[in-house]
């Protein structure tokens, strides 16, 4: 029992550290576009995101229940409780390792999918296929991962079209749509709030799952304990505020083409998609949703084209996250299967070495778009926009009518010259 208690403590600490990395990894999801358009100063944006992540974590527990009572079969926990706790530990190692590595390299990734991949990979190795509820994984994780970014893209595309249609009289005026900057303060706040309702819940679910595994919480109690909610809310808020600067400092370089109207549309789409998904308990990737919204808002501007190579690279990064984190989690689980308690100790030491090493490595390099590109900023590069957008149909009609008037006015003059 003492060993189980020690592992529970390690799981809780690792889960909270993952929550912290989730905060600094995903800060840009909410604040990329308002910083790029000048709606918010970087320090103000990060502080606002941290506070609203904290608040959002208290608003819902549906996603937490998906993690604690959905992915892993409850009957498997009852039958093999002694195996599950070390597997949760191994899964968290896979998630954190992948999260830190992608943060260092600036690779497009999802903290959420890293967590699910690590847990699934470790459970498959330690318990077997029967330990995973693949129906729940498909309905609550895989399908939302495919549908949510596309939905956000379509909504942002339509919203951008409407925004530019309503304000087309300002075409040609560089500051004619600055009113959208004020709107972005509201919409980016909604995104930060939505991030708290979804991403903080996943760590709550992991801790709750660990408590259920050792019998410290009843399986009939779906909601996490209050102390779990408070700990996860505070941790993700701290990660958002303290750790996001490496990504935040490069946002302007990646999203220089985002205009206030686009940012407003993208953030509205992101917030609506995440809040709706949180209400249904869908554990989606906020990074993918935010990126889909940015791409959709870019396509909504006249004359835009897709850089398919960049878009494809982003998609590959998304697809790679879950299996890559799963592979790391599986290796950590194998170590535990082979060496037992010593395997747990070795995993813990290796995880600490990797985390500290990656952090120290990040301190040695200057922050550049090559090693700290925001996932959302990266998605902004998937759309190519002309320096001067093509004229609208109304502008074309006005120009054609003007040309006809000029032509008709010059014809009589030419006839008078010929008569002379």
C-alpha positions in Angstrom: 0.0 0.0 0.0 2.9 2.3 0.7 4.2 1.7 -2.8 0.8 2.5 -4.3 0.5 5.7 -2.3 4.0 6.8 -3.5 3.0 6.1 -7.1 -0.2 8.0 -6.6 1.8 11.0 -5.4 4.2 10.7 -8.4 1.2 10.5 -10.8 -0.4 13.6 -9.3 2.9 15.5 -9.5 3.5 14.4 -13.1 -0.1 15.2 -14.1 0.1 18.7 -12.6 3.4 19.2 -14.4 1.7 18.1 -17.7 -1.0 20.6 -16.9 1.7 23.3 -16.5 3.2 22.4 -19.9 -0.2 22.4 -21.4 -0.6 26.0 -20.2 2.6 27.4 -21.8 2.2 25.2 -24.9 -1.3 26.5 -25.7 -1.1 30.1 -24.5 -0.9 31.2 -28.2 -4.2 29.5 -29.0 -6.1 32.3 -27.3 -3.8 35.2 -27.7 -2.0 34.7 -31.1 -4.3 36.9 -33.2 -5.0 39.7 -30.8 -1.3 40.2 -30.2 -0.6 40.0 -34.0 -3.2 42.6 -34.8 -2.3 44.9 -31.8 -5.6 44.4 -30.0 -3.7 43.5 -26.8 -0.2 44.0 -25.5 1.7 40.7 -24.9 1.9 41.0 -21.1 -1.8 42.0 -20.9 -2.8 39.2 -23.2 -0.9 36.5 -21.2 -2.3 37.7 -17.9 -5.8 37.8 -19.2 -5.4 34.3 -20.7 -4.1 33.0 -17.3 -7.0 34.4 -15.3 -9.6 33.1 -17.7 -8.0 29.7 -17.9 -8.3 29.6 -14.1 -12.0 30.5 -14.2 -12.8 28.2 -17.1 -11.5 25.2 -15.2 -14.3 25.5 -12.7 -17.2 25.8 -15.3 -17.4 22.2 -16.5 -16.4 18.6 -15.7 -17.7 16.8 -18.8 -14.3 16.4 -20.4 -12.8 15.2 -17.1 -15.4 12.4 -16.9 -14.5 11.4 -20.5 -10.9 10.8 -19.3 -11.7 9.2 -15.9 -14.7 7.1 -16.9 -14.4 6.7 -20.7 -11.1 5.8 -22.2 -10.2 2.9 -19.9 -12.7 0.2 -19.2 -13.9 0.3 -15.6 -14.1 -3.5 -15.3 -10.4 -3.7 -16.3 -9.5 -1.3 -13.5 -11.3 -3.5 -11.0 -9.7 -6.7 -12.3 -6.1 -5.4 -12.7 -5.9 -2.4 -10.4 -2.3 -3.1 -9.4 -1.3 -2.7 -13.1 -3.2 0.5 -14.0 -1.5 2.9 -11.7 2.0 2.3 -13.1 0.5 2.5 -16.6 -1.0 5.9 -15.9 2.4 7.0 -14.7 4.1 5.7 -17.9 1.4 7.4 -20.0 2.1 10.8 -18.4 5.8 10.4 -19.1 5.0 9.8 -22.8 2.8 12.9 -22.9 5.2 15.2 -21.1 8.2 14.1 -23.1 6.5 14.7 -26.4 5.0 18.0 -25.1 8.4 19.3 -24.1 10.1 18.1 -27.3 7.6 19.7 -29.6 7.7 22.9 -27.6 11.5 23.1 -28.0 11.4 22.3 -31.7 8.3 24.4 -32.5 6.5 21.4 -34.1 2.8 21.6 -34.6 1.3 19.4 -31.9 -1.6 18.9 -29.5 -1.1 18.6 -25.8 -4.4 16.8 -25.5 -3.5 14.2 -28.1 -0.1 13.7 -26.4 -1.9 12.9 -23.2 -4.3 10.5 -24.8 -1.6 8.9 -26.9 0.6 8.3 -23.8 -2.2 6.8 -21.8 -3.4 4.5 -24.6 0.1 3.3 -25.5 1.0 2.5 -21.9 -2.3 0.7 -21.3 -2.0 -1.4 -24.4 1.4 -2.6 -23.3 0.6 -3.1 -19.6 -2.9 -4.4 -19.7 -3.8 -5.2 -23.3 -6.3 -4.3 -25.9 -9.2 -5.1 -23.6 -8.2 -2.2 -21.3 -9.2 0.4 -23.8 -12.7 1.4 -24.7 -12.1 2.0 -28.4 -15.7 3.0 -29.0 -15.3 5.9 -26.5 -11.9 6.8 -28.0 -13.5 6.9 -31.5 -16.5 9.0 -30.5 -15.0 11.3 -27.9 -11.4 11.8 -29.3 -10.8 10.6 -32.8 -14.0 12.0 -34.5 -13.8 15.4 -32.7 -10.2 15.6 -33.8 -11.3 15.2 -37.4 -14.5 17.2 -37.3 -13.7 20.1 -35.0 -10.9 21.8 -37.0 -13.0 21.6 -40.2 -16.0 23.0 -38.4 -14.0 25.9 -37.0 -12.5 26.5 -40.5 -15.9 26.7 -42.1 -17.3 29.0 -39.4 -14.3 31.3 -39.5 -14.5 31.4 -43.4 -18.2 32.4 -43.3 -17.7 34.9 -40.5 -14.8 36.6 -42.3 -16.8 36.8 -45.5 -19.7 38.4 -43.6 -17.4 40.8 -41.7 -15.7 42.1 -44.9 -19.1 42.3 -46.7 -20.6 44.4 -44.0 -17.5 46.7 -43.9 -16.6 46.8 -47.5 -17.1 50.6 -47.7 -13.8 50.7 -45.8 -11.9 49.0 -48.6 -8.7 50.8 -49.3 -8.6 52.5 -45.9 -5.9 50.9 -43.8 -7.5 51.7 -40.4 -11.2 51.4 -41.5 -11.8 48.1 -39.6 -10.0 49.0 -36.4 -13.2 48.5 -34.5 -12.7 44.8 -34.7 -9.6 45.2 -32.5 -12.0 46.0 -29.6 -14.1 43.0 -30.4 -11.0 40.8 -30.3 -10.5 41.6 -26.6 -13.9 39.9 -26.0 -13.4 37.0 -28.4 -9.9 36.2 -27.3 -11.1 36.2 -23.7 -13.8 33.7 -24.7 -11.1 31.4 -26.3 -9.0 31.5 -23.1 -12.1 30.7 -21.0 -13.0 27.8 -23.4 -9.4 26.5 -23.1 -9.8 26.2 -19.4 -13.1 24.4 -19.7 -11.5 21.7 -22.0 -7.8 21.3 -21.5 -7.7 21.7 -17.7 -10.4 19.0 -17.4 -8.1 16.4 -18.9 -5.6 16.6 -16.1 -8.4 16.4 -13.6 -9.6 13.3 -15.3 -6.1 11.7 -15.1 -5.8 12.4 -11.4 -9.4 11.2 -10.7 -8.6 8.0 -12.7 -5.5 7.4 -10.5 -7.6 7.9 -7.3 -10.2 5.5 -8.5 -7.5 2.9 -9.4 -6.2 2.7 -5.8 -9.7 3.0 -4.2 -9.4 6.5 -2.9 -12.4 7.6 -4.9 -15.5 5.6 -5.8 -16.1 4.7 -9.4 -19.7 6.0 -9.0 -18.4 9.5 -8.3 -17.8 10.9 -11.8 -16.9 14.5 -10.7 -13.3 15.2 -9.5 -12.7 16.3 -5.9 -12.7 20.0 -5.3 -9.0 20.0 -4.4 -8.3 18.3 -7.8 -10.2 21.0 -9.6 -8.4 23.8 -7.7 -4.9 22.3 -8.2 -5.4 21.8 -11.9 -7.0 25.2 -12.5 -4.1 27.0 -10.6 -1.4 25.0 -12.4 -2.7 25.6 -15.9 -3.1 29.3 -15.1 0.5 29.4 -13.9 1.8 27.6 -17.0 -0.1 30.0 -19.2 1.3 33.1 -17.5 4.9 32.0 -16.7 5.8 29.7 -19.6 4.2 31.2 -22.6 6.8 33.8 -23.5 9.0 31.6 -25.7 6.0 31.2 -28.0 4.4 34.6 -27.5 7.6 36.5 -28.6 7.4 35.0 -32.1 3.7 35.5 -32.8 4.0 38.7 -34.8 6.4 37.1 -37.2 4.0 34.2 -38.0 0.7 36.1 -38.1 1.7 39.5 -39.7 -1.0 39.0 -42.3 -3.9 38.6 -39.9 -6.2 41.7 -40.0 -8.5 42.7 -37.1 -11.6 41.4 -39.0 -9.9 38.1 -39.5 -8.8 37.8 -35.9 -12.3 38.6 -34.7 -13.8 35.9 -36.9 -11.2 33.3 -36.1 -11.5 33.8 -32.3 -15.3 33.7 -32.4 -15.1 30.4 -34.3 -12.6 28.9 -32.0 -14.5 29.8 -28.8 -17.8 28.6 -30.2 -16.4 25.2 -31.3 -14.5 24.6 -28.0 -17.3 25.6 -25.7 -19.8 23.4 -27.6 -17.4 20.5 -27.5 -16.8 20.9 -23.8 -20.5 20.8 -23.1 -20.7 17.4 -24.9 -17.6 16.0 -23.2 -15.5 15.9 -26.4 -11.8 16.0 -25.5 -10.6 17.8 -28.6 -7.4 19.7 -29.4 -7.7 23.4 -28.9 -4.6 23.9 -31.0 -6.2 22.2 -34.0 -9.4 24.2 -33.6 -7.5 27.5 -33.3 -5.4 26.6 -36.3 -8.4 25.6 -38.4 -10.0 29.0 -37.5 -7.0 31.0 -38.6 -6.8 29.1 -41.9 -10.5 29.6 -42.5 -10.3 33.3 -41.7 -7.4 33.6 -44.2 -9.4 31.9 -46.9 -12.2 34.3 -46.2 -10.1 37.2 -47.5 -10.2 38.0 -51.2 -7.4 36.7 -53.3 -6.1 34.2 -50.8 -4.6 30.8 -51.8 -3.6 27.8 -49.8 0.1 26.9 -49.4 -0.7 23.2 -49.5 2.9 22.1 -48.5 2.7 24.1 -45.3 -0.9 22.9 -44.6 0.2 19.4 -45.2 3.2 19.7 -42.8 0.8 21.0 -40.1 -1.6 18.1 -40.7 1.3 15.6 -40.5 2.3 17.1 -37.1 -1.2 16.7 -35.9 -1.4 13.0 -37.0 2.0 12.2 -35.6 1.3 13.4 -32.0 -0.9 10.7 -30.7 1.1 7.7 -32.0 4.5 9.3 -31.1 3.4 10.0 -27.5 1.9 6.5 -27.4 5.2 5.0 -28.4 7.0 6.8 -25.6 4.3 5.8 -23.1 4.6 2.2 -24.4 8.4 2.1 -23.8 8.0 3.5 -20.3 5.3 0.8 -19.7 7.6 -1.9 -21.0 10.3 -0.8 -18.5 7.8 -1.2 -15.7 6.7 -4.6 -16.9 10.3 -5.9 -17.1 11.7 -4.4 -13.9 8.6 -3.7 -11.7 9.2 -1.1 -9.0 12.8 -0.5 -10.3 11.2 0.2 -13.7 9.1 2.9 -12.1 12.2 4.4 -10.5 14.2 4.3 -13.7 11.3 5.9 -15.7 11.0 8.7 -13.1 14.8 9.4 -13.3 14.8 9.3 -17.1 11.8 11.6 -17.3 13.4 14.1 -14.9 16.6 14.0 -17.0 14.8 14.5 -20.2 12.6 17.3 -18.9 15.5 19.2 -17.3 17.7 18.6 -20.4 15.1 19.9 -22.8 14.5 22.9 -20.6 18.2 23.8 -20.3 18.5 23.2 -24.1 15.7 25.7 -24.7 17.6 28.3 -22.5 20.7 28.2 -24.7 19.0 29.2 -27.9 17.6 32.5 -28.9 13.9 32.5 -29.5 13.3 32.4 -33.3 10.5 31.3 -35.6 12.7 28.2 -36.4 12.6 26.8 -32.8 9.6 28.4 -31.2 6.9 28.9 -33.9 3.5 29.0 -32.4 1.2 26.2 -33.7 -1.4 28.9 -34.5 1.2 31.2 -36.1 2.4 28.2 -38.2 -1.2 27.7 -39.5 -1.3 31.4 -40.6 1.5 30.6 -43.0 -0.6 28.1 -44.8 -2.5 30.9 -46.5 -0.9 33.1 -49.1 -2.4 36.6 -49.4 -1.7 39.2 -52.1 -0.3 42.6 -51.1 -3.3 44.2 -52.7 -6.5 42.1 -52.7 -8.4 41.9 -56.0 -11.3 44.3 -56.4 -14.8 43.3 -55.3 -17.6 42.9 -57.8 -19.0 46.2 -56.7 -15.6 47.9 -57.2 -15.4 46.2 -60.7 -18.9 47.5 -61.6 -17.9 51.0 -60.4 -14.7 51.0 -62.4 -16.4 49.7 -65.5 -19.1 52.4 -65.3 -16.4 55.1 -64.9 -14.5 53.7 -67.9 -17.6 53.9 -70.0 -18.3 57.5 -69.0 -14.7 58.5 -69.8 -15.0 56.7 -73.2 -18.2 58.4 -74.0 -16.9 61.8 -73.1 -13.8 61.5 -75.4 -15.7 60.3 -78.5 -17.3 63.7 -79.4 -14.0 65.5 -78.9 -12.3 63.1 -81.3 -15.1 63.7 -83.9 -14.7 67.5 -83.7 -11.0 67.1 -84.4 -11.7 65.0 -87.5 -14.2 67.5 -88.9 -11.6 70.3 -88.6 
